[in-house]
Amino acid sequence: MNISELLTRTCTLLLRETSGEDAYGNEETETTELETVCEVQQAQRLEEPAEGEVSDTRWNGYFPVEPGEALSTGDAVRATGIGVLELVGAPWVVRDPETQTDSHVEATLRLVAGAEEGS
């Protein structure tokens, strides 16, 4: 089975690029939205009971090679039914050792807005 057959969740890549500085010297970014399919699965949930209901969840994201290669640190993904997840570190292209071709792109993600907030 090819991994592209498993990437069935609708998602939008939020590709952020520096577009200059504002009048105060702060970096401005421009976001390009690119619709595609993906698979996003929760990998880790960290809870700090002493802090109330604070939690930090890490997710694994799987994307087709095209357009997944466009992802970089600082970008985000809006995944249907999950919310907005920001990349943690750089994504990487996974090579299929059997076919000797690039199979898909994987990335570590952090949930920053739930499905209702990220809509």
C-alpha positions in Angstrom: 0.0 0.0 0.0 1.3 3.4 -0.9 1.3 6.0 1.9 -0.5 8.5 -0.4 -3.6 6.2 0.0 -3.5 6.8 3.8 -3.4 10.6 3.6 -7.1 11.4 3.6 -7.6 14.3 6.1 -8.2 17.7 4.5 -5.6 20.2 5.6 -4.3 23.6 4.7 -0.6 24.4 4.9 0.0 27.9 6.3 3.3 28.8 4.7 4.8 31.9 6.4 7.4 34.1 4.7 9.1 37.2 6.0 7.9 40.2 4.0 9.9 43.0 5.6 9.6 45.2 8.6 7.0 47.5 10.0 7.6 51.1 11.0 8.8 49.9 14.4 11.4 47.5 13.1 9.3 44.4 13.8 9.4 41.5 11.3 6.3 41.2 9.2 5.2 37.9 7.7 3.0 37.0 4.8 1.0 33.7 4.9 0.2 31.7 1.9 -2.4 29.0 2.2 -2.1 25.8 0.3 -4.8 23.1 0.5 -3.8 19.5 0.5 -4.3 16.2 2.3 -2.4 14.9 5.3 -2.6 12.6 8.3 -2.1 14.0 11.8 -1.8 11.8 14.9 -1.3 12.7 18.5 2.1 11.5 19.8 2.4 13.0 23.3 0.3 14.8 25.8 2.0 16.7 28.7 -0.1 17.9 31.6 1.0 20.1 34.4 -1.6 19.5 37.2 -0.1 22.2 39.5 -0.7 24.7 36.7 -4.4 24.0 36.4 -5.6 22.7 33.0 -2.4 23.6 31.1 -1.5 20.9 28.5 1.0 20.7 25.7 0.3 18.1 22.9 2.7 17.0 20.3 1.5 15.5 17.0 3.1 13.7 14.1 2.2 15.1 10.7 2.4 13.2 7.4 2.2 15.0 4.1 2.6 14.2 0.4 6.1 15.1 -0.9 4.5 17.8 -3.1 3.5 20.2 -1.4 5.0 18.9 1.8 8.5 20.0 0.7 7.3 23.6 1.0 7.0 23.3 4.8 9.6 24.8 7.1 10.1 25.8 10.7 7.7 28.6 11.6 4.9 27.3 9.3 1.6 25.8 10.5 -1.1 23.4 9.4 -4.8 23.7 9.8 -6.2 20.2 10.0 -9.9 19.5 9.6 -11.4 18.4 12.9 -8.2 19.0 14.9 -7.2 22.7 14.7 -4.1 24.7 13.9 -0.7 23.0 14.6 2.7 24.7 14.3 5.8 22.9 13.2 8.4 22.2 15.9 11.8 22.0 14.2 12.3 21.2 10.6 10.3 18.7 8.6 12.0 15.9 6.7 11.5 13.9 3.5 11.2 10.2 4.1 12.8 7.9 1.5 11.3 4.5 0.6 14.2 2.1 0.7 12.3 -0.4 -1.5 11.5 1.9 -4.4 14.4 4.3 -3.8 12.1 7.3 -4.1 10.9 10.0 -1.8 7.8 8.7 0.0 6.3 11.5 2.0 7.2 14.4 4.4 7.0 14.0 8.2 6.9 16.8 10.8 6.6 17.2 14.5 3.7 19.6 15.4 2.3 21.4 18.4 -1.4 22.1 18.8 -1.9 25.9 19.2 -5.6 26.3 18.5 -8.4 23.7 18.8 -10.8 22.9 15.9 -13.3 25.6 17.0 -10.6 28.2 17.6 -8.7 27.5 14.4 -11.7 27.6 12.1 
